[in-house]
């Protein structure tokens, strides 16, 4: 009790003293290793013949299965010999988050340089862990756009809301500048098919070739940004035994029952064996990285440099179809008008987002719900992801389709255009991704992968999502397609009247630009 009181007093003192960030002077400088430098590593040698045979193209492997996505990251870390550059919005100290930190520690013990860049908004409960881990001579940790008040963090919003409302939403995991994983997943149990809360159907891609070097250069840009602070300058000094206690924690978690399924996934994984044995099948295609400039969090970047503008330029005008999957979808009036014009030109627009029962952020659903009727009137085909029954086994029947696993909430951010181009990344189609958060993704010119998304959409959508339609009286209906019948719902399925009332009230508030 006394400790909590002291923490609150300290927080109030810092709050009213201006919440000044410590100086950045003498911050160590570093850059990613050139691909020519790491070509002789095990990863470099494993992929050299493949990349040499496909000049100007990158090799892509989709990671839809959550266990594969976990194993791919962990095994890349285990295979690294020179460097690991890792950037995430959320990293939790749960089973998978701790196991992943343990792989980074073991890499550092082998002499691998580890650079870990984390958004400070998504690391609740991690302060002691990170400041202890940062003691390792081969590990450097930086916090992006950090809070000065650590406990409770949210006090910082009162004095510095304009700055702290901007966050780094990028996600990348790069080993030896030879292989990288980007996409929608953060590092936490719910993103890898574990845990008791919402499980997220998600999508990442593993890439080799020129796209990896682009990611490394982009990581350097964020690492050197004036918004990236050495963790120890924000988190303070570690305890005398903190590092040894952290290593003990790693080993305890690794041997726990909750970790057993992931330990087995690593032991049984064919991923690394196939990669190092030159047997992993890649889809080769031109790939364009799109990324926001880190100065976006300071409100200083050119609007033409926004990822949303880069996407518009990279995709140009669709001619036949757009299949769009986004967990948080707030098109605003401009988006509705864009889709209306596309439909008038004969372009088929299909959208999958979360239903209210599946959405883990009901406030965002309030921003989306007001656009359902305008979207349907514009001709958009609209689907909302169902929440699976609580009795559904969490570790069985994992699908490998693009709509993911045994999950109760959609989290993938992807779309296909004309069956020719695929986007995968961290970008949601909402005002926050456009104006406030920094984002990252790949535009992949691959008819094979874009076609796969469209085929999986056709195959899975009817029995994974509600179809939202308008009646002749301009009323919304949710069609629940079952094997032998279709149920019609007159309100958001699987929700109670109080939830629907709160969403309606929130939809009337002028907060859309913050969602």
VENUR-V744164 format. One record per residue. N is the residue number from 1. OMEGA is omega in degrees with one decimal (999 if undefined). Layout:
BEGIN
[[N | OMEGA] [N | OMEGA]]
END
This chain:
BEGIN
[[1 | 179.1] [2 | 178.1] [3 | 178.7] [4 | 179.5] [5 | 178.6] [6 | 179.3] [7 | 179.0] [8 | 178.7] [9 | 178.4] [10 | -180.0] [11 | -179.7] [12 | 178.6] [13 | 179.2] [14 | -178.2] [15 | -175.9] [16 | 175.6] [17 | 172.0] [18 | 175.9] [19 | -176.8] [20 | 174.7] [21 | 177.9] [22 | -178.3] [23 | 177.2] [24 | -177.4] [25 | 177.2] [26 | 174.2] [27 | -178.7] [28 | 177.3] [29 | 175.9] [30 | 179.6] [31 | 177.5] [32 | 177.7] [33 | 177.3] [34 | 178.7] [35 | 177.6] [36 | -179.9] [37 | -176.2] [38 | -179.6] [39 | -177.9] [40 | 174.6] [41 | 179.6] [42 | 177.8] [43 | -179.5] [44 | 179.5] [45 | -178.2] [46 | -175.0] [47 | -173.6] [48 | -177.6] [49 | -179.6] [50 | -178.5] [51 | 177.8] [52 | -179.0] [53 | -178.3] [54 | -178.1] [55 | 177.8] [56 | 179.7] [57 | 176.6] [58 | 176.8] [59 | -173.9] [60 | 170.3] [61 | 177.7] [62 | 177.1] [63 | 179.6] [64 | -179.9] [65 | -175.1] [66 | 179.2] [67 | 174.8] [68 | -178.6] [69 | 176.2] [70 | -177.5] [71 | -178.6] [72 | 179.2] [73 | -177.1] [74 | -177.2] [75 | 172.3] [76 | 178.3] [77 | 179.3] [78 | -177.4] [79 | -175.5] [80 | 178.8] [81 | -175.1] [82 | -171.5] [83 | 170.5] [84 | 176.3] [85 | -167.8] [86 | -172.7] [87 | -177.6] [88 | 176.0] [89 | 179.8] [90 | 172.0] [91 | -175.9] [92 | 178.2] [93 | 178.9] [94 | -174.4] [95 | -176.3] [96 | 178.4] [97 | 179.0] [98 | 177.3] [99 | -179.3] [100 | 175.8] [101 | 178.8] [102 | 177.7] [103 | 178.0] [104 | 177.4] [105 | -179.1] [106 | 176.4] [107 | 179.3] [108 | 177.7] [109 | 178.0] [110 | -179.7] [111 | 178.4] [112 | 174.2] [113 | -178.1] [114 | 173.2] [115 | -176.2] [116 | -179.3] [117 | -175.4] [118 | 171.4] [119 | -172.6] [120 | 179.9] [121 | -171.4] [122 | -175.1] [123 | 179.6] [124 | 178.6] [125 | -174.5] [126 | -171.2] [127 | -177.3] [128 | 179.9] [129 | -175.3] [130 | -178.7] [131 | 175.2] [132 | -178.4] [133 | -178.2] [134 | 176.0] [135 | -178.7] [136 | -176.1] [137 | -179.3] [138 | -178.6] [139 | 173.7] [140 | -177.2] [141 | 175.6] [142 | 178.8] [143 | -176.3] [144 | 177.9] [145 | -167.5] [146 | 170.9] [147 | 175.6] [148 | 176.6] [149 | -175.2] [150 | -175.2] [151 | -3.3] [152 | -174.5] [153 | -171.9] [154 | 176.8] [155 | -179.7] [156 | -179.2] [157 | -177.1] [158 | -176.8] [159 | -174.0] [160 | -174.5] [161 | -175.3] [162 | 178.3] [163 | -171.9] [164 | 176.5] [165 | 176.6] [166 | -176.2] [167 | 175.7] [168 | -176.1] [169 | -178.2] [170 | 178.9] [171 | 177.0] [172 | -178.1] [173 | -169.6] [174 | -178.7] [175 | 174.7] [176 | -175.3] [177 | 179.4] [178 | -180.0] [179 | -179.8] [180 | 173.8] [181 | 175.0] [182 | 178.3] [183 | -173.1] [184 | -171.6] [185 | 163.8] [186 | 179.0] [187 | 179.3] [188 | -174.7] [189 | -174.5] [190 | 179.4] [191 | -179.1] [192 | 172.3] [193 | 179.0] [194 | 175.4] [195 | -175.2] [196 | -179.7] [197 | -179.9] [198 | 174.7] [199 | -169.0] [200 | 170.1] [201 | -167.1] [202 | -178.2] [203 | 171.6] [204 | 169.9] [205 | 168.2] [206 | -178.6] [207 | 168.9] [208 | 178.8] [209 | -173.5] [210 | -178.8] [211 | -179.8] [212 | 179.3] [213 | 175.9] [214 | 178.3] [215 | -180.0] [216 | 177.7] [217 | 178.6] [218 | 176.1] [219 | 178.0] [220 | -179.6] [221 | 178.8] [222 | -179.0] [223 | -178.4] [224 | -177.9] [225 | 176.2] [226 | 174.6] [227 | -176.7] [228 | -173.1] [229 | 173.2] [230 | -172.4] [231 | -175.5] [232 | 179.0] [233 | 179.2] [234 | -171.5] [235 | 178.6] [236 | -175.2] [237 | 177.1] [238 | 174.0] [239 | -175.3] [240 | -178.7] [241 | -171.3] [242 | -176.4] [243 | 179.2] [244 | 176.5] [245 | 178.6] [246 | 178.9] [247 | 175.8] [248 | 178.5] [249 | 177.9] [250 | -175.7] [251 | 177.8] [252 | -179.9] [253 | -179.2] [254 | -178.1] [255 | -178.0] [256 | 178.1] [257 | -177.8] [258 | -179.5] [259 | -171.7] [260 | -177.3] [261 | -179.7] [262 | 174.5] [263 | 177.2] [264 | 179.3] [265 | 178.4] [266 | -178.8] [267 | -175.2] [268 | -172.9] [269 | 174.3] [270 | -171.5] [271 | -175.6] [272 | 179.3] [273 | -179.6] [274 | -179.4] [275 | -178.5] [276 | 178.0] [277 | 177.6] [278 | -177.9] [279 | -178.3] [280 | -177.4] [281 | 178.9] [282 | 167.9] [283 | -175.4] [284 | -175.0] [285 | 168.6] [286 | -178.3] [287 | 176.0] [288 | 173.7] [289 | 173.5] [290 | -174.0] [291 | 172.0] [292 | 171.9] [293 | -179.8] [294 | 177.9] [295 | 175.3] [296 | -178.4] [297 | 177.6] [298 | 178.9] [299 | -173.3] [300 | -172.5] [301 | 178.0] [302 | -179.2] [303 | 179.9] [304 | 178.9] [305 | 179.0] [306 | 178.9] [307 | -179.6] [308 | 177.4] [309 | 177.5] [310 | 177.0] [311 | -179.4] [312 | -179.7] [313 | -176.8] [314 | -174.1] [315 | -179.0] [316 | -175.2] [317 | 175.5] [318 | -178.6] [319 | -174.7] [320 | -170.8] [321 | 168.3] [322 | 173.4] [323 | -168.0] [324 | 178.0] [325 | -177.7] [326 | -178.4] [327 | 178.2] [328 | -169.7] [329 | 177.2] [330 | -171.7] [331 | -174.4] [332 | -175.3] [333 | -178.3] [334 | 178.6] [335 | 177.5] [336 | -179.9] [337 | 177.3] [338 | -179.9] [339 | 178.6] [340 | 180.0] [341 | 178.0] [342 | 178.8] [343 | 178.7] [344 | 178.1] [345 | 179.6] [346 | 178.0] [347 | 178.1] [348 | -179.7] [349 | 177.5] [350 | -175.8] [351 | 170.3] [352 | 175.2] [353 | -178.7] [354 | 167.1] [355 | 178.6] [356 | -178.5] [357 | -178.0] [358 | -174.3] [359 | 179.3] [360 | 177.3] [361 | -175.8] [362 | 179.5] [363 | 176.6] [364 | 177.8] [365 | 177.5] [366 | 177.5] [367 | -179.0] [368 | -166.5] [369 | -178.0] [370 | -177.8] [371 | -177.4] [372 | -179.4] [373 | 177.0] [374 | 178.4] [375 | -179.3] [376 | 176.7] [377 | 179.2] [378 | 178.8] [379 | -179.0] [380 | 173.1] [381 | -168.0] [382 | 179.4] [383 | 178.3] [384 | -176.8] [385 | 175.8] [386 | 168.5] [387 | -179.6] [388 | -179.6] [389 | 178.3] [390 | -178.0] [391 | 179.1] [392 | -179.5] [393 | -175.4] [394 | -174.9] [395 | 179.3] [396 | 174.6] [397 | 178.2] [398 | 178.1] [399 | 176.2] [400 | 178.1] [401 | -175.0] [402 | 174.5] [403 | 161.6] [404 | -164.1] [405 | 174.9] [406 | -168.7] [407 | -179.6] [408 | -178.3] [409 | 176.9] [410 | 177.6] [411 | 179.9] [412 | 176.7] [413 | -174.3] [414 | 171.3] [415 | 177.9] [416 | -179.9] [417 | 174.6] [418 | -178.1] [419 | -175.8] [420 | -171.4] [421 | 179.8] [422 | 170.5] [423 | 172.1] [424 | 179.5] [425 | -177.3] [426 | -169.0] [427 | 170.5] [428 | 178.8] [429 | -179.9] [430 | -177.3] [431 | -178.4] [432 | 178.9] [433 | -177.8] [434 | -168.3] [435 | -169.4] [436 | -178.0] [437 | 166.7] [438 | -173.7] [439 | -176.0] [440 | 176.5] [441 | 176.1] [442 | 166.0] [443 | -171.3] [444 | -179.7] [445 | -174.6] [446 | 174.4] [447 | -179.0] [448 | -177.6] [449 | 176.8] [450 | 177.7] [451 | 177.9] [452 | 177.7] [453 | -178.2] [454 | 179.4] [455 | 178.4] [456 | 175.5] [457 | 179.9] [458 | -174.1] [459 | -170.4] [460 | -164.0] [461 | -172.8] [462 | -175.6] [463 | 176.2] [464 | -171.9] [465 | 171.6] [466 | 172.7] [467 | -178.6] [468 | -176.8] [469 | 174.6] [470 | 174.8] [471 | 176.7] [472 | 178.6] [473 | 177.4] [474 | 176.3] [475 | 179.4] [476 | 172.4] [477 | 178.4] [478 | -179.6] [479 | 178.0] [480 | -175.8] [481 | 174.7] [482 | -172.2] [483 | -174.8] [484 | 180.0] [485 | 176.5] [486 | 176.8] [487 | 178.5] [488 | 178.5] [489 | -178.9] [490 | 174.3] [491 | -177.8] [492 | -176.2] [493 | 173.8] [494 | -178.5] [495 | 177.8] [496 | -177.5] [497 | -179.5] [498 | 178.0] [499 | -179.3] [500 | 178.3] [501 | -179.9] [502 | 178.3] [503 | 178.2] [504 | 179.8] [505 | 178.6] [506 | -178.2] [507 | -179.9] [508 | -177.0] [509 | -178.5] [510 | -175.9] [511 | -173.0] [512 | -176.8] [513 | -179.6] [514 | -172.4] [515 | 999]]
END
